[in-house]
Amino acid sequence: MNFENAKKRIEELTNIINKHNYNYYVLARPEISDYKYDMLMKELIELEKQYPELQDSNSPTRKVGGQVTKDFATVKHKYPMLSLGNTYSKKELQEFDNRVRKIIGNKFEYVCELKFDGVAIGLIYENGYIARAVTRGDGYQGDDVTNNVKTIKSIPLKLFQKHNMPNIFEARGEIFMPHKSFIMLNKIKEKNNEQPFANPRNAAAGSLKLQESKIVASRNLDSYIYNILGENLPYDNHFDNLMLAKKMGFKTSEFTAKCKDLNHVFEYISHWEKERKKLDYDIDGVVIKINSHKQQEKLGYTAKSPRWAIAYKFPTEQAVTKLLDVAYQIGRTGAVTPVAVLKPIQLSGTKVKRASLYNADKINELKLHINDTVIVEKGGEIIPKIVEVDFEQREKNASPVIFATNCPECNTALVRNKGEALHYCPNQKGCPPQILGKIEHFISRKAMNIESLGQGRTEILIKNNLVKNIADLYDLTFEELYGLEKTIVNELYGTTKKISFKEKTVNNILNSIEKSKSVPFERVLYALGIRYVGETVAKKIALHFTSIDSLIKSDFNSLLEIPEVGEKIAGSIISFFQDNENIKIINRLKSKGLQFETDKISKKSDRLDGKIFVVSGVFEKYSRQQLKDTIEKHGGKITNSISAKTTYIVAGNNMGPEKRKKAEELNISLINESEFENLLDND
């Protein structure tokens, strides 16, 4: 087959497979056998291997996976992902209805939708092709998980028809794991002696952040679209745009319904409160929206949520059991969290053996005694908690639960600071869980990203006295690590797992530690684990002081000049650097080559001044974010869309065909990674 015939056949196969994906995963009406479908996919895969230049980033073969994403870039939402106001009360729904009528009158209709219990996602489409998939994050920016989302078969990579949709629009939806997929995944995890996921929502969220899209593809995630956002949409109402989305290839819920008044809304809620258990996915309520876009605009927004929508949450499932004991967990900051040990019960589809008690005040509020009969529910359907005690069932001579006075791990007397709810173990240097917690925080992805030390390996290092603090990690040698092993028993699930430090594992650990030396100052500062200094605050501090030495010399008032740094954070920072042990650790880390200052001049050169870049595709040497950062440091500007003003397109593998076509039409230069490097060297 020659090039032109291959190109024609690839286009033909792409259209055929996309159509069958739609029939199977959206309409649930397959038209061909699995065997015939597999043969079509196999033919397309072989042709793309034979002619890699014809492979499209939105090819159906992307749903098989294969992309590796080491860093999930942060993307700002064009339309903020606000949270919905919610209620468990029909009386409050009546109040919502009254507020709406006062503002827009009595002529309106509701749209009722199932409230899917999954992970919110924003899907941005450009010229009929998926361009980006972004998680909710904090509502204003989220993680770019495009490669992983492309593996979800119910999400179209190319739309059938645009139907007068704007060139750029966003489809909002929910990604979830069906019950069948969840059960199958947990069976595999148990077979491999791995801890199963607690519920489908956690499984879906964890899957979306996996680095290998091939593994994501195997998880069989699904999705429903529940909103279309953009300028000049085809219809002036929510329902019709949603129905149009289905014709374009999106999967929308067949149970979405228009309701003419609140009585019909109540009927919808009552129906699904009973019927939800028959679904193959989790819902935790019903979302009620005003249908008309004009009326939505008139109702407007609060700072956190739209005034034209509300979520009715189904009552939380509860169960009755016995309180057997109270255990205590010690966090990396020394915070002590009491945990109720329960007689095992089934709750919301999972076995519950423990529940959070939060702090000493909560124990006193509940007036808990050992062997009490307690009512347990899942807060947000995830974290079990005790909400009530049946005092009538209390045994005679039952012992009251008295909060621990000493640390259960190191026996140090606990302290409780004035005005704080939590007790703390002050033995920061010698309390094993605190040491473990600090190191696990240090190596986490958003900190130093020493990923090879996960899965219980850090605990083994501590047990063998190889690591007592974060600086010790940089003294580890191959000879010390090789041959270490431990069998981990999971009492909750009755499983065991053997962890061995073999040659490949040890080399990966040492390479990962070495690589962490290039992590920028702001993340190193966050990794130090200063109490109250989170990721965002660490960035602001690093930007303000530019070096650890300047920060160490700072005083209370200079710290308060930094946005988001209040008295509590400033006091914690001062206290941290007054500890000589912390200074010793920082000096050791400095000697190992960690980054303890930012670029004194954020702009490295003016070589790219006046030049506008678009970065598109997948690259071998760099992530897209690294390329963008480099361009900006040398004076260039970044845009996401191609125009006549664009100077260069840095093009990687699988650049979208529409972008390539537009670049050719506008005669814009396409350069690869090497040519970009030459541009920096020679310009």
N, C-alpha and C positions, 0 to 999 in steps of 0.2 A: 504494500500500500504506500503510495507516494504522499508527500506532505499535504497537498491540497485535499486529497481524498480522506486522509487522516483527520484533517481539520473539520471537514464536513461531517464525518462520522462521529467525532467527539461532540460536536454541537448537537447532532441528532440524538446521541445516547444521553447527553445531559438533559435535554428536554424530556425524553421518554422517562428517565429515572426520576426526575423532579415531579413529573405527573404521577407516577406510581407511588412516590413518597407521600404526595398529597392525598391520593386515594386511600392509602393504607393508614397513615398516621393522623390525618385530619378528618377525613370523611368516614374512616373505619369501613371502607368498601373496597377491598383489594380486587383487582381485575386480572392479576396473573399469579401464578404459583410462586412460592419462595424460591424454588429452583430456577425458574426463568428470570426472576429478579436478580438472583445471585450471578447468573451467567452474564446479564447485561452489565452489572457492576464490575465483574471480572474483566470483561472486554474493555471497559472504559479505563480501568486501572492499568491494563497492559498497554493501551495506546498512549496514555499519559507518561508511562515510563519510557516508551519508545520515542516520544516527542515531548520532552519536558518543557520546551518553549511554548507548547500549546496548553499547558496546565493552567487552569484558572483558579484563583484563590477561593472562588465560590463554587467550585466543582462539587458534585454530589459525593465524590470520593473523600472530601474533607470530613464527611460524617463518619468515616472509619477512624479518623484521628491520625496521629503521627507527628503533630507539631509539639514542640517543647517550649514552654514559656517559663523562663527562670525568674523574671521579675514582672509583676503585674503593674503596668503603668497606671498612675492616677489620672482620671479624666473628670473634668468639671461638667456637670449636667447643664444643658441649655435650659431645660425646664426642671426646676428643683423637684426632687421626689419627696414631697411632703407626706407626713403621716396622717392618717385619718383620725378624726375624733371618734371615740367608740363608746358604746353603752351596752349594758346587759338588761336594760329596763325598757319595756314598751311605753311606759309613761314618759321616759326621756325622748323616745322617738316622737311621741305626740308633741312634746315641747319643741323638738326640732322642726316638725311640720308647721307648728304655729309661727315660729320665727321666720320660716321660709315664706309663709303666706303674708306676713306683715310687710315683707320687702318686695315680693314680685306678684302678689295677688293670688287669686285662686285658680288661674288657668295655667296649669303645668302638669307634667307627668313625671313619674319616677321610673328609673331603670333599676331593677334588682339583679344582683350578681352573687354567685357563690364567692365567699372569701377564702381563697386557696391558702393553705398553710405551707408555704414554700419560701422561695427566695425571689425578691423583686428584681426585675431586670429591665433595662432600657435598651431597645434594639434600634439603632440608627441605620436608616436605609438611604442610599444615594443613587439616584437614577435607576431604581429597581433592584439594586444589589445591597446585601447587608454590608455595612461599612464598619460597624463597631457594636460591641455588646458591653454594657457597663452595669456593674452592681449598684445597689442603692447607696452603699457607704454611709456617709453621715447625712445624706439627703441632698447635699450640694456638690459632692464629688464622690466618685466610686472607683472601683478597679476595672481595668480593661480586661475582660475575660473572653474576648472574641474567639480565639482559637478553640476554647473549650465549648463555647455555645454553638459553634458551627457543627459540632458532632451530634447535637440534639435533633433527631429526625423530624420532629414536628415544627421546627423553626426553619422557614424557607431561606435559602441563600440567595435565590433569585425569584422575584415575584412573577406570577403569570402575566398579569396586566397591571398597569399603574392606575387605571381608572380615574384619571384626572387628579391623582395624588400629586402634591408638590414634589419637586426633584429631591428634596431632603425632608424627611419626616421621621418621627420616632414612634415605634410600637412599644407600649408598656405592657408588661406581663409578669407572670409568676412561673418560675421553674420549680418543679417538684419531682419527687421520686414516687412512682406508683407503689402500692403495697406489694405487688408481686416482685418488683425489682428489689424492694427493700428486704423482703424475706430471703430472696436468693442471695443478695449481697452479704447479709449477716450469716447465712449458712456457710458461705465461702470463707468469711473471716473466722468463724469458729473452727472450721476445718483446718485453717492455717494457724490456729492458736493465737489469733488476733482478737482484740476487744471489739465486739460488735458496736454498731451505732445505736444510740439511745432511741432515736425516732427518725422518720423519713425526712423531716426538715433538716436535722443536723447532717444527715447523709447527703442531701442535695447541696447544702452549703459547703460541706467539706469537699464534695466532688468538683464543684465549680472552681475551687482554688488549687486543684491538683496541677502539677507542672506538666504532666504528659497527657495530651489530649486523647491519646489512644486508650488510656485507662478510663477517662471520662466517658468515652464512647461506649465502653463495656458496661457502664453503670445504668444505661437505659433510662436516662432522665427524660422528662416530658415537660410540656409547657402549655399555658393558655395565655392568649392576649386579651387584655381587658380595657385598653385605651389606645387611642391614636392621637398624637400631638403633632402639630405643624401649622404653618401659615396657609391660609386659603384652602382648607380641607373641602372635599367634595360636598359634604352635607353640613348643615348648621346644627346638627344634633349628635349626641354621643352614640345612640343606638344604631342609626343608619351607617355611620362610619365604621362601627364595629362589625356590622353585617357585611359591609363591603370588604372589610379586611379578610373575611373568610374566603370570598371569591378570589382574592389576590394570592391566597396560599397560606394564610395564617390559620392557626387552630384557635377557634373561639368556642366558648362554652355554649352548648346547645340549651342550657338551662337559664341563660340570661333572658329576662322578661321585662316588658313594659307594664307598669302598674298605674292605673289612673288615679288612685287615691291611697290613703294610708291603710284602709281596710284590706285592700288587695296586697299591700306590702306585708301586713300581718299574716295573711293566708300563705304567702310565699315563705315567710319565716317559719311558720308552724309546720308546713310541709317538709322543709329541709332539716328541721330539728329532728324529725323522725327518720327521714330517708337517708341522711348523710352516711350512716353506717353501711349502706349498700354500695357506696362509691368505692372505687379502687384507689382513691387518694384522699388525703386529709383536707377537710375544711373546718374552720373554727367559727364561722358565722356567715353573715350576709352583708353585702355592701349595698347601700341605697344611695342613688345619685339622681340629681335633677338632670333631665335629658337635654334640654335646650342649652346650647353654648352661650347664647345671649343672656339667658337667665342665670347661667353659671357665673358669667362675668359680672352681672349686677349684684349677685350675692357675695362675690369676692372671696378673700382669704383672711385668715388670722396669720400670725407669725409662723404657726406650726402646721396648720391644716386648712383645707378648703371649707368654706361655709356651705357649699352646695352638695356635700356628701357626708355620710356617716356610716360607721360600721356597727352592726348589731352583733355582739359576740354571744355565742351559745354559752349557757351556764357551764362552768368548769366541772368536769367529772371528779367525784370524790370517792374515797374508800375509807373503811374503818379498820384499824389494826391496833397492835399493842406496841408501846414504847418499851424496848428491852434495855436500852442503855443510852448514854450520851458519850460520844467520842469527841476529840478535839483535833482540828487540823491547823497546822502552823504554816503561814504563807511566807514568801521571801522577805517581806518587811517585818516579820515577827508577829503580824496580826493573827489572833487566835479566833477560829470560827468553830462554834459548837455544832455537832452533827448528831441528829437523832438516829439511833440504831433501831430499826423497826422489824417486827415480824413480817416476813416477805408477803407482799400483796401484788395483784395485778391492777394497774392503773393506766388508763389511756393507752393500752396495748403494750405496756412494758412492765417488767417485774421491778418493784420498788422495795429496796432494803434500807434506804437512808433518806433523810430529809434535812434540809437546812434549818437551823435554829437561829441563825444570824448573830446574836450576841446575848450577853447576860440579861439585858433588859427584856428581850423577847421571852427568855425562859421564865423570868419573874412574872411577865404579863400573862403567860399561859398557865402559871402556877403548876408546872409539871412535876409529876412524881413518877418514879420508876414503876413499870407495869401498868401505867395509865392506858385507858382506851382512848385513842386519838383519831381525829378525822384529818385525812391527808388529801391534798389536791396538788395539781401541778400548776405552778405559777407560769402563765404564758404557755401552758401545755409542755413545759420542758423541765423546770426545776421543782421537785417535790417539796412541799412545805406543810407543816402542821398548822391547821387553821383553828382547831377547837379541841377541847378536852371534854369527854363525857364524865363529869364528876360523879354521877350516880353509880358508875361502874368501878369507881376507885376501890382498891383493896384496903382492908383495915391494916394499919401499921405500915402503909406504903411510905417509902423514903422519898423526901423531896429532892429534886435535882438541885444541887448546889454547884455553882460555877467553880471551875478549877482555880486553885490558888497558885499552883506551880505548873510550869511547862511540862507536858506529858512526855516530851522528847529529851529534854536536858535537865529537868527538875529546877530550873531557875525560877525564882519568884516572879509572877506576872505583875505588870503594871497597867494602870488605866489613866491616861492623861485627862486632865480636867477638860470637860466639854466634849469629849469623844466617847463614842458608843462601844468601841472595841478595846479589848485587853491586848497587851503586847508582851512577847518574850523579849527582854532587852539583850539577851545573849547572842548578838548578831554574828559574832565570829566563831562561836562554838556550837550553835544549835543546828543539827544536821539538816532538817527541812529548810531552814533559812539559807544555809550554804547551797543546798541543791536548787532552791528557788531562784537565788541570785544568779547562779551559773546558767540555769535554764532560760532565765530572762536575757542574760548576756548573749547567748547563742541563738536566740529566736530570730525569725525571718526579718522582722522590722528593726532588729538591732544589728548584731554582727553577722547573722545569717550563716552560722556554722552548722549547716543542716545535717551533716554526717554524724553529729554527736547526739541525735535524737533517739527515740525508741528505747529509753532506759539505759543507754550507754554512759551518760553522765553519772548516774547513780553508781555504776560499777567503778568508775574512776574514783569517786569519793570513798567508796567502801574499801578500796585498795590503797587509800592514802596517797594517791597520785595527785589529787587536786583538792585544795582546801579553800582556794579563792580563784577569782577569774584570771589573775595573772599567771597562775600555775599552768593554765592551758597552753601557754606559749613556751613552756619548758618541756612539754611531753616529747618523748622519743619513740622511735619505732620499737626498740627493744623493750621498753616499758609496757607498750600497748599489746604487742603481738602475743596471742595465746590467752588473753583474758577471756573469761566467760562466766555466764550466770544463767540459771533457770529462773524465770519469773513466773510466779503462780498468781493467777487472777481468781481470787476467792469468790468474787461476785458471779463470774460466769463459769467457774470450775475448769479453767483452761490453763495450760502452761506454755511457755515460750522460751526457747534457749537462745541466748544472745552470745555470739562468739566474735572475737576480734581476730579475723583472719587477715591475710596479707592485703587483699584488695580493700577491705574495710579500713584497716589501719592507714593505708596510703591515702584513701579518700578523706579520712579525718585530718591527717596532717596537711594535705593539700588545701582542705577547706579552711583550716586554721590560718595557713599562710595567706590565702586569698583574702581573709577578713582584714588583713593589715591595710588594705586599700579602701575600706569602708570610710565614708566621709565623717568629719568631726561631729556633725549633728546627730548621727546615729550612734557613734561611740559614746557621746554624752548621754543619750537615752539609755544605752546599754549598761551604763554604770549603775543604774537602778536607784538613783536618788529619789527618795520618797516624794510623791506628788509631781515629779517631773516626767510627764508623758511625752509621747512622740512630738506633738505639736509644740508644746512649751520648749522642748529641747531644741527644735529648729529655730525658734525665736531667740533663745539664749545664745545659740551658736552664731546667729547672724549679728547679734548685738555686740558680743565680746570677741568674736573671731578666733580666740584661743583659750585653752584650758588655763594657762597661766594668768591671763587677764581675769578670767572668771574666779579663780582661786583668790586673787587679790581684791576682788570686788567687796563692797560693803552692802549693808542692808538697803540703804536708800538708792544706790545705783541699780540694784536688782529690781526695785519697785518701778523703775523707769521703763522696764520692758513690758510690752503689752501682754496681758494674761498672767503676769506674775504678781500675785498678791502677797500679803504678809505671811500666810502659811507656807507658800512655796519658797519665798525668800528665806524664811527662818530655817526651813529644811535644808536648803542649799548651803547656808552658812554653817549649820551644824555638821553637814557631811564633810566639808573641807576643813573643819576644825579637828577632825579625827585623824591623828597621825598615821594610823593604819591605812586609811583610804589614800592618803598622800603617797605612802610607800608603794601601794598597788599601782597608782597612776604612774609613778616614776618607773616602775618595772615595765608597765605597758608601753611607756614612751620609748624605753630602751629597746623594745622589741619591734618598734617601727610603726605603731598604730598612729592614726591621724588625730592629732590633738589641736589642730588649727585649721581654719578655712583658708581658701585662697585670699590673700590680702587684697588682691584686686580681682573681683569676680569676672571681669572682662579680661581675657587673656591677650586679645589682639583686636585690631580693626580690619583684619583681612577680608571679612565677609560683610563689612558695612555696606548698606544700601542694597544688599542681595536678599531676595525672598525665596525661601525653600519650602517644598512639600516633600515629606518623607513617607514613602509608601512601600509596602511589601515586607518580606521576612529576610533578615540578614544573617550572615554567618559569624562575623566578628563582633557585631554590636547589636544591642537592642535598639528599637526605634527611639526610646527615650534618651539613650546615650547619645545618639546622633543629634537629636534635637538640642540636648544640653550643650553639646560641642559647638553647634551652629550659633547658638545664642551667646556663648562665651567668647566667640570670635566676631561678634557684632552683627550676625545675620538675623533675619526674622523668619518665624515659622508660621505657615498658614495650613489649614486642613484641606482647602479647596483650591483647585487649579484655575488660574485666571491669566489674562494677558500680562499681568504684572509679575507673575512667577518667573524667577530667574533660572532656577534649577529644580529638577525632581530627583531626589536621591532614591533610586529604584532598586528594590530587592527582589527576591524570588516571589512569584505569585502576586505581582502587582495587578490590581484590577484592570480588566480590559477597557472599561469605560474611561478610566484615568489615562491609560496609555493612548487611547484614541484621541482624547481631548488634547493631550500634550502634543501629539503629532499635528493636530489641526492648528494649534497655536504656535507651532514650531519652537517648543520649549525643550531645552537640552535635558536628556536623561543621563544621569551619571551613576555608576555603581560605587561600592565602598572604596575600592582602590582609587578611583578617579576623584572621589571626595577627599581622600587623604592627600592626593597630589595637589588638589585645589588649595588645601591649607598650607602645604609646603611651598608651593610655587607662586601662589597669587600675590 
